[in-house]
Amino acid sequence: MESLGMNEAQTGASSALFGSRRHTSVSRGLSEFHGRRPVLFTATGEAVLALPVEGLDRQRLAEFIALCGPVAPQLIITERRALALGLEALTPMALTLTAGDNANTILALVTDATNHRTPAARLASRAAAAAIQLAKISQSLPAVLAADVVARAVACEESIVRVEADSVARFADDAIRSLIVASEASVPLNSGTPTRFVVFRDAMGGSQVAIIVGKPDFTNAVPVRLHSACLTGDVFGSRRWDCGDQLRLAVALLEDLGGGVILYLAQEGRGLGLTNKMRTYQLQDNGLDTFDANTTLGFDDDERDYGIAAHMLRMLSCTRIVLLTNNRAKLDGLTKAGIEIVSRMPLDAPVNADNHRYMTAKAARAGHQFDHLTASLADQA
C-alpha cells in the first residue's frame, strides 16, 4: 500500500482536512480546557502554563503546583472580577497566592460576592490573558491558574497542547467562517403551522438552529427573531425571566405575518453558558441584579456576539430583515455585521412579580425598549 505521508502543502497554514494551524491549536486547547487539563500559551518572550479553575480541588491544585515547580502559579482573573475585588483594572490581572491558599480559597477569590480579601496583583501577561479568553470560550469560570515557564522545560511537555496567544483572539471569527448547514427537516407546530428546522454546525461541533416559520417572502424584508437559548424559560416556563414568553410571542407573531425566521442561538445566559448562568442565579438570589451577577463572576454584562447570527442569515439569503426585539444591542450587532434592518417590532412579554426586577434592570441598565414597563418606571421617578 502506498505511504500516506503528507507534504507541506497538505499540512501547511491552511488545509481542507486540518484547517489553519492557528485554529487547530486553539481547538485542541479548547478541548483540553473542557477536560480541565493544562495548556501552554505562548507569545513573544512568554510561555505560560495555565489550568482552568473550573473543578479545582486539592489534588488537582497540588499536581499543578508540582508541574509548575519551582515557579509558583498565580491566579489570573478578568478586569471585571478584579473590579469586584476592589482592584483598579482595565485588563486581566495576576493575583499573588499565599502559602495558605487552597482550592477553596482560590475558588472564593473567583466566585464569592462577599469576598473582601484584596491580594497583591499585577497586570497579566498577554499569554495569561489569552488563557482567560479561552476559558470564556469554553464557558468555564473566567479564571485560570498560570505559571511563567518561559525559562524552563515543562515536565511531559510533549503531551501538553501549545496555543499562540494571538490565535485565540481570531478563533471566534474562524469558527463563524467554518459554519455549514448540517441537516434540516420539516417540523409542524401544535398550531398547525409548518416550519423547517435548519441546523448549522461549526468546526468546534457547536450547533445553532434556524427555524423557518410558515412561508416567508425572501424577496422582501423578512421578519426575524434572534433568540438566545434559555432552558429555564423556553422549556420549563420559568416566571423569573421573559425568555420563554418572548419566544412564544415571536412564533405567534410570525404565524400572523405569514412567515419569518427564528434563529435559536446557543447563547445561554447572554453567552455565559448554562453552568455559569446557574451561578448567576445564586448571586441574584442574594440580591444582585442580572448584570451585576455577571460582572461579579468576571464576565461582561453581555458576552454574546451576533456575528454568527449574521452569517446564518446570509447563508439563508436573508439580508434585509424586520427584527423582532426589545434589545438595541441586537440591532447594533447585526447592522455592524452587514445585515440591513428595515424596522423593529417589539415583543411585550407580560410582567409578573417574579420577573419585574429582572425586566426593570434590562430596561434601566441595558436600554431594552419595554414601552409598557418604561412608562411605569418614569411614573415612579
C-alpha positions as CSV (number, residue, x, y, z in Angstrom):
1,M,0.0,0.0,0.0
2,E,1.3,3.5,-0.9
3,S,2.6,5.6,2.0
4,L,0.2,8.2,3.4
5,G,2.9,10.7,4.2
6,M,1.7,14.3,3.8
7,N,3.7,17.1,2.3
8,E,3.9,20.7,3.5
9,A,1.1,21.9,1.2
10,Q,-1.3,19.4,2.8
11,T,-0.4,20.3,6.4
12,G,0.5,23.9,5.9
13,A,-1.1,27.1,7.1
14,S,-4.4,26.2,5.6
15,S,-5.7,22.8,4.7
16,A,-9.2,21.4,3.8
17,L,-8.5,18.5,6.1
18,F,-6.7,20.2,9.0
19,G,-7.8,23.8,8.8
20,S,-5.4,26.6,9.7
21,R,-2.7,25.8,12.2
22,R,-3.8,28.6,14.5
23,H,-7.4,27.4,14.5
24,T,-6.3,23.8,15.0
25,S,-4.1,24.6,18.0
26,V,-6.8,26.7,19.7
27,S,-9.4,24.0,19.0
28,R,-7.2,21.5,20.7
29,G,-6.5,23.8,23.6
30,L,-10.3,24.3,24.0
31,S,-10.7,20.5,24.2
32,E,-8.1,20.4,26.9
33,F,-9.8,23.2,28.9
34,H,-13.1,21.3,28.6
35,G,-11.3,18.3,30.1
36,R,-9.8,20.6,32.8
37,R,-6.3,19.9,31.6
38,P,-3.4,22.4,31.5
39,V,-2.4,24.2,28.2
40,L,0.8,26.1,27.3
41,F,0.1,29.6,26.0
42,T,2.9,31.4,24.2
43,A,3.5,35.0,23.0
44,T,6.7,36.8,22.1
45,G,9.1,36.2,25.0
46,E,6.3,34.5,27.0
47,A,5.3,30.9,27.9
48,V,2.6,30.4,30.4
49,L,1.2,27.1,31.7
50,A,-2.4,27.6,32.5
51,L,-5.0,25.4,34.3
52,P,-8.8,26.3,34.4
53,V,-10.1,26.8,38.0
54,E,-13.3,25.1,37.0
55,G,-13.4,21.8,39.0
56,L,-10.3,22.8,41.1
57,D,-9.8,20.5,44.1
58,R,-6.9,19.7,46.5
59,Q,-5.4,17.0,44.4
60,R,-5.6,19.0,41.1
61,L,-4.0,22.0,42.7
62,A,-1.2,20.0,44.3
63,E,-0.4,18.3,41.0
64,F,-0.4,21.6,39.1
65,I,1.9,23.3,41.6
66,A,4.3,20.3,41.3
67,L,4.1,20.5,37.5
68,C,5.0,24.2,37.5
69,G,7.6,24.0,40.2
70,P,9.8,25.7,41.3
71,V,7.7,28.6,39.8
72,A,4.6,29.4,41.9
73,P,1.4,29.8,39.9
74,Q,-0.7,32.9,40.1
75,L,-4.4,33.4,39.8
76,I,-5.4,35.2,36.6
77,I,-8.8,36.9,36.7
78,T,-10.6,39.3,34.3
79,E,-10.7,43.0,34.8
80,R,-14.4,42.7,35.7
81,R,-13.6,40.3,38.6
82,A,-10.7,42.5,39.6
83,L,-13.0,45.4,40.0
84,A,-15.4,43.3,42.1
85,L,-12.5,42.5,44.4
86,G,-11.7,46.2,44.8
87,L,-8.8,46.4,42.4
88,E,-8.3,49.1,39.8
89,A,-8.1,47.2,36.5
90,L,-8.5,47.8,32.8
91,T,-7.0,44.4,31.7
92,P,-6.8,40.9,33.2
93,M,-4.9,40.8,36.4
94,A,-2.5,38.3,38.0
95,L,-3.1,37.7,41.8
96,T,-0.3,36.5,44.0
97,L,-1.4,33.5,46.1
98,T,-0.1,32.7,49.6
99,A,1.2,29.5,51.1
100,G,-2.1,29.2,53.0
101,D,-4.2,29.3,49.8
102,N,-6.1,26.1,48.9
103,A,-8.7,25.1,46.3
104,N,-11.5,26.6,48.4
105,T,-9.9,30.0,49.0
106,I,-8.9,30.2,45.3
107,L,-12.5,29.5,44.2
108,A,-13.7,32.1,46.7
109,L,-11.4,34.7,45.0
110,V,-13.1,33.8,41.7
111,T,-16.8,33.5,42.7
112,D,-17.6,34.8,46.1
113,A,-19.6,38.1,46.0
114,T,-18.8,38.8,49.7
115,N,-15.0,38.1,49.5
116,H,-13.2,41.2,51.0
117,R,-9.7,39.9,50.5
118,T,-7.6,42.0,48.1
119,P,-4.4,40.1,47.2
120,A,-1.3,41.7,45.7
121,A,-1.8,42.0,42.0
122,R,-0.1,43.0,38.7
123,L,-1.1,43.1,35.1
124,A,-1.4,39.7,33.5
125,S,0.8,38.9,30.6
126,R,-0.5,38.6,27.0
127,A,-0.2,34.8,27.2
128,A,-2.1,34.7,30.5
129,A,-4.8,37.0,29.1
130,A,-5.2,34.6,26.2
131,A,-5.8,31.8,28.7
132,I,-8.6,33.8,30.3
133,Q,-10.1,34.3,26.8
134,L,-10.1,30.6,26.1
135,A,-11.7,29.9,29.4
136,K,-14.5,32.2,28.4
137,I,-14.9,30.5,25.1
138,S,-15.1,27.1,26.9
139,Q,-17.9,28.6,29.1
140,S,-15.9,27.8,32.2
141,L,-15.3,30.2,35.1
142,P,-13.3,33.0,33.6
143,A,-10.2,32.4,35.7
144,V,-7.0,30.3,35.4
145,L,-4.0,29.3,37.5
146,A,-0.9,30.2,35.5
147,A,2.8,29.9,35.9
148,D,5.5,31.6,33.8
149,V,7.6,28.7,32.5
150,V,9.5,30.6,29.7
151,A,12.9,29.9,31.2
152,R,12.5,26.1,31.7
153,A,11.2,23.0,30.1
154,V,7.9,21.7,31.5
155,A,7.7,18.1,32.5
156,C,5.9,15.9,30.0
157,E,6.0,18.9,27.6
158,E,5.3,16.7,24.6
159,S,1.8,15.9,25.9
160,I,0.8,19.5,26.6
161,V,-1.0,21.4,23.9
162,R,0.5,24.7,22.8
163,V,-1.5,27.7,21.8
164,E,-0.3,31.0,20.5
165,A,-1.9,33.9,22.3
166,D,-2.7,35.9,19.1
167,S,-4.6,32.9,17.7
168,V,-7.2,32.9,20.5
169,A,-8.4,36.3,19.5
170,R,-9.1,35.2,16.0
171,F,-10.7,31.9,17.0
172,A,-14.3,33.1,17.2
173,D,-14.1,34.6,13.7
174,D,-12.6,31.3,12.3
175,A,-15.4,29.3,13.9
176,I,-18.0,31.5,12.3
177,R,-16.4,31.1,8.9
178,S,-16.4,27.3,9.3
179,L,-20.3,27.2,9.7
180,I,-22.1,24.7,7.5
181,V,-25.7,23.6,7.1
182,A,-25.6,20.1,8.7
183,S,-29.2,19.0,8.4
184,E,-32.7,20.2,8.0
185,A,-36.3,18.8,8.3
186,S,-39.9,19.9,8.3
187,V,-41.4,20.2,11.8
188,P,-45.2,21.0,12.2
189,L,-46.1,23.1,15.3
190,N,-49.0,22.5,17.6
191,S,-50.9,25.3,15.9
192,G,-50.6,23.5,12.6
193,T,-48.1,26.0,11.1
194,P,-45.4,24.2,9.1
195,T,-41.8,25.0,10.0
196,R,-38.4,24.0,8.6
197,F,-35.6,23.5,11.1
198,V,-32.2,24.1,9.6
199,V,-29.3,23.0,11.8
200,F,-25.9,24.7,11.4
201,R,-22.6,23.4,12.8
202,D,-19.2,24.9,13.1
203,A,-15.8,23.3,13.3
204,M,-16.0,23.1,17.1
205,G,-19.1,20.9,16.9
206,G,-21.4,23.7,18.2
207,S,-24.9,23.8,16.8
208,Q,-27.2,26.7,16.0
209,V,-30.7,26.4,14.6
210,A,-32.7,28.5,12.1
211,I,-36.5,27.8,12.3
212,I,-38.2,29.0,9.2
213,V,-41.9,29.6,10.2
214,G,-44.5,29.4,7.5
215,K,-43.6,30.7,4.1
216,P,-41.7,34.0,4.4
217,D,-41.1,36.1,1.3
218,F,-37.3,36.3,1.0
219,T,-37.6,38.9,-1.8
220,N,-38.8,41.4,0.8
221,A,-37.6,42.2,4.3
222,V,-38.1,39.1,6.4
223,P,-39.4,39.2,10.0
224,V,-36.6,37.7,12.1
225,R,-36.2,36.9,15.8
226,L,-32.8,36.3,17.3
227,H,-33.4,34.1,20.4
228,S,-30.8,33.0,22.9
229,A,-31.4,29.5,24.3
230,C,-32.9,29.6,27.8
231,L,-33.6,26.2,29.3
232,T,-35.4,27.5,32.3
233,G,-37.7,29.8,30.4
234,D,-38.1,28.2,27.0
235,V,-38.6,24.6,28.2
236,F,-39.8,24.8,31.8
237,G,-41.7,28.1,31.6
238,S,-39.9,29.9,34.4
239,R,-41.7,33.1,35.5
240,R,-38.4,34.6,36.6
241,W,-37.5,35.7,33.1
242,D,-39.3,36.8,29.9
243,C,-37.3,34.5,27.6
244,G,-40.0,31.8,27.1
245,D,-42.7,34.4,26.8
246,Q,-40.8,36.2,24.1
247,L,-40.2,33.0,22.2
248,R,-43.9,32.1,22.2
249,L,-44.8,35.7,21.3
250,A,-42.4,35.6,18.4
251,V,-43.8,32.3,17.0
252,A,-47.3,33.6,17.2
253,L,-46.4,36.9,15.5
254,L,-44.5,35.2,12.7
255,E,-47.5,33.0,12.1
256,D,-49.8,36.1,11.9
257,L,-47.4,37.7,9.5
258,G,-47.4,34.7,7.2
259,G,-43.9,33.6,8.0
260,G,-40.4,34.5,9.2
261,V,-37.3,33.2,10.7
262,I,-36.2,32.4,14.3
263,L,-32.5,32.0,15.0
264,Y,-32.2,29.8,18.1
265,L,-28.7,30.5,19.3
266,A,-26.6,28.5,21.7
267,Q,-26.0,31.6,23.9
268,E,-27.5,30.6,27.2
269,G,-27.2,33.2,29.9
270,R,-26.2,36.0,27.5
271,G,-23.3,33.9,26.3
272,L,-22.1,32.6,29.7
273,G,-23.4,29.0,29.3
274,L,-25.8,27.1,31.5
275,T,-23.4,26.3,34.3
276,N,-22.4,29.9,34.8
277,K,-26.0,31.0,34.3
278,M,-26.9,28.9,37.4
279,R,-24.1,30.6,39.3
280,T,-25.5,34.0,38.5
281,Y,-28.9,32.8,39.7
282,Q,-27.4,32.1,43.1
283,L,-25.9,35.6,43.2
284,Q,-29.3,37.1,42.2
285,D,-30.9,35.2,45.0
286,N,-28.5,37.1,47.3
287,G,-29.6,40.5,46.0
288,L,-27.6,41.2,42.8
289,D,-29.3,42.1,39.6
290,T,-28.7,40.1,36.4
291,F,-25.9,42.5,35.2
292,D,-24.0,42.7,38.5
293,A,-24.2,39.0,38.8
294,N,-22.4,38.5,35.5
295,T,-19.7,41.0,36.3
296,T,-19.2,39.7,39.8
297,L,-18.2,36.4,38.2
298,G,-15.8,38.2,35.9
299,F,-17.9,38.3,32.8
300,D,-19.1,41.3,30.8
301,D,-22.7,42.4,31.1
302,D,-23.4,40.6,27.9
303,E,-20.9,38.1,26.3
304,R,-22.9,37.5,23.1
305,D,-21.5,38.1,19.6
306,Y,-24.1,38.4,16.8
307,G,-21.6,37.7,14.0
308,I,-22.7,34.1,13.9
309,A,-26.3,35.2,13.6
310,A,-25.4,37.5,10.7
311,H,-23.6,34.6,8.9
312,M,-26.5,32.3,9.3
313,L,-28.9,34.9,7.8
314,R,-26.5,35.4,4.9
315,M,-26.4,31.6,4.3
316,L,-30.2,31.7,4.2
317,S,-30.2,34.6,1.7
318,C,-31.9,36.8,4.3
319,T,-30.0,40.1,4.5
320,R,-33.0,42.5,4.7
321,I,-35.0,42.0,7.8
322,V,-37.6,43.3,10.3
323,L,-36.1,42.5,13.7
324,L,-38.4,41.3,16.5
325,T,-36.6,42.6,19.6
326,N,-36.5,45.0,22.5
327,N,-32.7,44.9,22.7
328,R,-30.8,47.7,21.0
329,A,-27.6,45.6,21.1
330,K,-29.1,43.2,18.7
331,L,-29.9,46.0,16.3
332,D,-26.4,47.3,16.5
333,G,-24.7,43.9,16.3
334,L,-26.5,42.8,13.2
335,T,-26.1,46.2,11.5
336,K,-22.3,46.2,12.1
337,A,-22.2,42.7,10.7
338,G,-23.8,43.8,7.4
339,I,-27.5,42.9,7.9
340,E,-29.9,45.6,6.7
341,I,-32.6,46.2,9.4
342,V,-35.6,47.8,7.8
343,S,-37.6,48.2,11.1
344,R,-38.0,46.8,14.6
345,M,-41.1,45.1,16.1
346,P,-41.3,44.9,19.9
347,L,-42.2,41.8,21.9
348,D,-44.0,42.9,25.0
349,A,-43.8,40.0,27.4
350,P,-46.0,40.1,30.5
351,V,-44.6,41.5,33.7
352,N,-45.2,39.5,36.9
353,A,-44.0,39.6,40.4
354,D,-41.2,37.2,39.7
355,N,-39.7,38.8,36.6
356,H,-40.3,42.5,37.5
357,R,-36.8,43.1,38.9
358,Y,-35.1,41.4,36.0
359,M,-37.1,43.3,33.4
360,T,-36.6,46.6,35.2
361,A,-32.8,46.0,35.2
362,K,-32.8,45.3,31.5
363,A,-34.8,48.5,30.8
364,A,-32.9,50.7,33.2
365,R,-29.3,49.4,32.7
366,A,-29.2,48.0,29.1
367,G,-31.8,50.2,27.4
368,H,-34.2,47.4,26.5
369,Q,-37.2,49.0,25.0
370,F,-40.2,47.9,27.1
371,D,-42.7,50.6,26.4
372,H,-45.2,49.4,28.9
373,L,-42.5,49.0,31.6
374,T,-40.6,52.2,30.8
375,A,-43.7,54.2,31.3
376,S,-44.3,52.8,34.8
377,L,-40.6,53.5,35.7
378,A,-41.0,57.1,34.6
379,D,-44.0,57.5,36.8
380,Q,-42.0,56.2,39.8
381,A,-39.1,58.6,39.2
